[in-house]
Amino acid sequence: MALWTMILRKMAKNKWLQLNLWLGLTVCVALFSSMPLYSKAILERTLLKELQSVQAQQQVYPGYVRIESTISAETMTEKTTAAIQKADRYVKTIPGKLGLDGLSFYQQRFTQKMKVYGADASELEIKTLNTIGGFKTLSDLEKRVHLIDGRMPVDRTDGVIEALATQKFQLATKRKVGDALIAESMEGDGARFRVIIVGTMDTDKTADPYLPYLTTDNPDGLLIPLSVFDREFTVGRKLRLSEVEWRLAVNYEQLKVGNIEQFVKADAEIRRYFRGRLGSEEINIPARDTISSYAGKEGKLNVMMISLYSPVMLMLAFYLFMTANLIIERQKTEISVLRSRGASRLQIMAAYTLESLILGLSALAAGPYLGVSFTKVLGASNGFLEFVQRSALDVTLTSGAYRTAALAVAGAIILILIPAYRATRVSIVDHKRQMARLTKLSFWHKAGIDIALVAIAIYLLRSFNNRQADLERLALDSDSLQIDPLLFLMPAIFSLGAGLLVLRVYPWFIRLVYWLGRRWWPPALYNTLVVISRSSGQYLTIKVFLIMTVATGLFSANAARTINDNMESRIQYAIGADIALTTRWQSDAPVFSASQAQTGQQQTEAAISNKRVQYTEPPFVPFQQLNGVESAARVFKKAGARYSISSNDKNGATTLIGIDTKEFGSTAWMKDGLLDYPINSYLNLIASNPKAVLISRSIAEQANLKPGDPINVYWDSLDRAQFTVYGIIDYWPTWNPLPGRSDGKSKVEQPNLIVGHLDTIQNRLAVEPYEVWLKLKPGVSSDQIYDELKDRKVTSLRDASQQLVLSKNDPFRLAINGVMTLGFVISMLISFFGFLLFWVLTLSGRTLQYGVLRAMGIPFLQIIGMLVSEQLLTSGAAVIIGVLIGGMISELFIPLFSMSFQTADQVPPFTITYQLSDYLHLYSIIGIMLTIGLLILSFRMSRIRISQALKLGEE
């Protein structure tokens, strides 16, 4: 009990220090717990949205399951009947196997096709009438069909079968409702049934919103109740069944990330069960591919979250270590006294362990709830330091989040206990000796950790650079946006190592400054230089902390901006304008039937090549007159064109692009800096000559061409047309200049490009379909353009704005923007609290010193000057070093993020993006932090009473 009393009293005595330590622990727990929470919440939201898009695209409920199987048995046997009944029971267990609730279900069965005619039909009518249809059944018949005429069928005992039929089939029998029909087998088994169509029916779309029964799926046949069908055919086996079908609707909104593996396994089990059991099966689960694509995504996203959080975690570790170290520094005298009076190291460590457990458990109680708030902030991010009114993530605390938080608390407690363990090794004599002079090298510098960290970071940097060079040289692809955790850990390692390395030599720089001006420095600066040079060790932690804060903050800002800018530039470059579309052109190309199409694509191409297809160009003016369109351009692209050079017999394949220079310049999107001159300069260059073309640098190097040289262009069997080279380009909207492997070839091929006038290409070569590019007016949405394009016979459409929205909603990109934004804000807040805590405690420890200085007659303003100069030479210098290191790691490590994108599609090339607002945010926060800190310190200093300070010194 005495131990608990001592711990609580000690915590109350240092309540502000304990509060800061608890704050760091709580933020640490919140960050760690937010990782699994975010991964689960964002994947479930994006999965739900993708499943909803399945419904929009395929017009089918996302939880739809359809199982169809033919019956391979030539005659119905007891074994076949048992297999069908067993399959019925199995299908009813499918929702449970998928881990979802069933919303709707029905089954259908179909017999062999039969000849249907009136019971009173003559021989001639029987021979001439060709109405074919079998018996079919539907579960819950009376609930799923809409009765147009007549009544529902009932079970009769006189051998007559009552049925429903569509109006189309009833009219095909040439009999009215209520007339008797004969259904006669066409397989020679002599089976004949007397049937009466007692009603005509249609689809009842309001009966079931999930699984409406569509009569259009199978309009021919006689629909009878399931009980009658099973008695007569499934069990009675009077006719051979040709097909059975089950349809289910499960609640896809219940699908969670943790259930994906169960869903995938159930899907495989269903397919395995029906494979060959009754006949040839067809299983249709439209959401299957979408759901399967999420298998394993949670693990990848968690790894990425750890890599994104690694710099912030490292800073939190520093904050906890610094706070714990400051607490122990204030209690070293107490610890050394306890040791001198017989207390064992184990007893002292037990007390500090219990104290840390109290803080850790309280942080564990509050941290996960703060983690929920962090997760919601991540879900609202739309860019770095940008938030939108996006629907809130559905976040619920899970056992996984608490396990992660508990591990974080355990690691933090171990980190906090390190200073206490080191303090128990020092006697009271050693402690007094250390307090007299603090010029001893720190453990970091003694062990050479700074040099080791920089060396490790440089080694990893070289390894990544070599890997990136191999990917580009061999035209290989890395996985799209699968970020290696080391890409974020390396900058943190380098900034820590570089900061420690600079601080190794910084005291010598201060001594040099002191020595150079020791005769002229004013008293305030003289005292500051002496204190910093003699006691540099006490400032090491806060300086490293500030360097890490500023450096990683700048790196996070620049990395997030760069990734966002390059992803958006790639989308816009690949499309070329706001919207790119193609329309249906009239031509004299032969039309092939489905049977002809099955003979193969080669025969089709051969038939077309015998005669050149003549196209009729549709009017282009209507696109220019669309409301909301600022400009429109015709862009012809021919991937299979060829070029030849008469002077040196050089030739090769190329992509040919035909444009109208004025339209194209007003419509196309092009990133600045990709060409030697602005793109409009190239367009103006060729505008004056209809035969002028621009060629890619690859053609210029292969064929030794320069401006002014002639070049021939043609394709297929066309006559060659001569053009004149006016310029050489490296990039052009939508054209990928990177080498690649085409058609599975092992050889890396260099793409070629020729850009010319569309009118000249059409006049001298051929008229073929082109794309229409649209540039929208500011504020105009794509939906407005879609409404106007409904009657334009659009065959394909690419929309840059829609693809940008999809890109921004990608879970991995949301994680990048959200975590970096959150990390930046947390880093700044933690830095402020750490800065304030350090200097308040430092000032408190110098109460005697400042009191003596005031007693000696030093004016208060000079003491403030000492404080300001000390701040500038410690915190200010750390900020400047942090800015320099932040810029250095941005230049060194951000280019490595290009490996996270598909190498073959990384056009425009990956470039680092800096934004002035990020630097202004950083400098503003640091300036406010230093200003508030100085004001608080000055206020505390002004309240120091000389008599109390001297009395404290006497004690």
Secondary structure as GFF3:
##gff-version 3
##sequence-region A 1 955
A	DSSP	alpha_helix	2	13	.	.	.	ID=ss1
A	DSSP	alpha_helix	15	58	.	.	.	ID=ss2
A	DSSP	beta_strand	64	70	.	.	.	ID=ss3
A	DSSP	alpha_helix	78	91	.	.	.	ID=ss4
A	DSSP	alpha_helix	94	98	.	.	.	ID=ss5
A	DSSP	beta_strand	102	111	.	.	.	ID=ss6
A	DSSP	beta_strand	114	118	.	.	.	ID=ss7
A	DSSP	alpha_helix	123	128	.	.	.	ID=ss8
A	DSSP	beta_strand	135	138	.	.	.	ID=ss9
A	DSSP	alpha_helix	141	144	.	.	.	ID=ss10
A	DSSP	beta_strand	145	150	.	.	.	ID=ss11
A	DSSP	beta_strand	161	165	.	.	.	ID=ss12
A	DSSP	alpha_helix	167	172	.	.	.	ID=ss13
A	DSSP	beta_strand	180	185	.	.	.	ID=ss14
A	DSSP	beta_strand	192	203	.	.	.	ID=ss15
A	DSSP	three_ten_helix	215	217	.	.	.	ID=ss16
A	DSSP	beta_strand	222	224	.	.	.	ID=ss17
A	DSSP	alpha_helix	226	229	.	.	.	ID=ss18
A	DSSP	pi_helix	230	234	.	.	.	ID=ss19
A	DSSP	beta_strand	241	250	.	.	.	ID=ss20
A	DSSP	three_ten_helix	252	254	.	.	.	ID=ss21
A	DSSP	three_ten_helix	257	259	.	.	.	ID=ss22
A	DSSP	alpha_helix	260	274	.	.	.	ID=ss23
A	DSSP	beta_strand	281	284	.	.	.	ID=ss24
A	DSSP	alpha_helix	288	292	.	.	.	ID=ss25
A	DSSP	alpha_helix	297	340	.	.	.	ID=ss26
A	DSSP	alpha_helix	345	379	.	.	.	ID=ss27
A	DSSP	beta_strand	381	383	.	.	.	ID=ss28
A	DSSP	beta_strand	386	387	.	.	.	ID=ss29
A	DSSP	alpha_helix	399	423	.	.	.	ID=ss30
A	DSSP	alpha_helix	428	436	.	.	.	ID=ss31
A	DSSP	alpha_helix	443	446	.	.	.	ID=ss32
A	DSSP	alpha_helix	449	473	.	.	.	ID=ss33
A	DSSP	alpha_helix	486	516	.	.	.	ID=ss34
A	DSSP	alpha_helix	523	534	.	.	.	ID=ss35
A	DSSP	three_ten_helix	536	539	.	.	.	ID=ss36
A	DSSP	alpha_helix	540	575	.	.	.	ID=ss37
A	DSSP	beta_strand	579	583	.	.	.	ID=ss38
A	DSSP	beta_strand	586	587	.	.	.	ID=ss39
A	DSSP	alpha_helix	594	597	.	.	.	ID=ss40
A	DSSP	alpha_helix	601	609	.	.	.	ID=ss41
A	DSSP	beta_strand	615	616	.	.	.	ID=ss42
A	DSSP	alpha_helix	621	624	.	.	.	ID=ss43
A	DSSP	beta_strand	629	645	.	.	.	ID=ss44
A	DSSP	beta_strand	650	659	.	.	.	ID=ss45
A	DSSP	alpha_helix	661	667	.	.	.	ID=ss46
A	DSSP	alpha_helix	679	687	.	.	.	ID=ss47
A	DSSP	beta_strand	692	696	.	.	.	ID=ss48
A	DSSP	alpha_helix	697	703	.	.	.	ID=ss49
A	DSSP	beta_strand	710	714	.	.	.	ID=ss50
A	DSSP	beta_strand	721	729	.	.	.	ID=ss51
A	DSSP	beta_strand	753	757	.	.	.	ID=ss52
A	DSSP	alpha_helix	758	764	.	.	.	ID=ss53
A	DSSP	beta_strand	771	776	.	.	.	ID=ss54
A	DSSP	alpha_helix	782	788	.	.	.	ID=ss55
A	DSSP	beta_strand	794	799	.	.	.	ID=ss56
A	DSSP	alpha_helix	800	808	.	.	.	ID=ss57
A	DSSP	alpha_helix	811	845	.	.	.	ID=ss58
A	DSSP	alpha_helix	847	855	.	.	.	ID=ss59
A	DSSP	alpha_helix	860	871	.	.	.	ID=ss60
A	DSSP	pi_helix	872	876	.	.	.	ID=ss61
A	DSSP	alpha_helix	877	893	.	.	.	ID=ss62
A	DSSP	three_ten_helix	894	900	.	.	.	ID=ss63
A	DSSP	three_ten_helix	903	905	.	.	.	ID=ss64
A	DSSP	alpha_helix	916	942	.	.	.	ID=ss65
A	DSSP	alpha_helix	946	954	.	.	.	ID=ss66
###
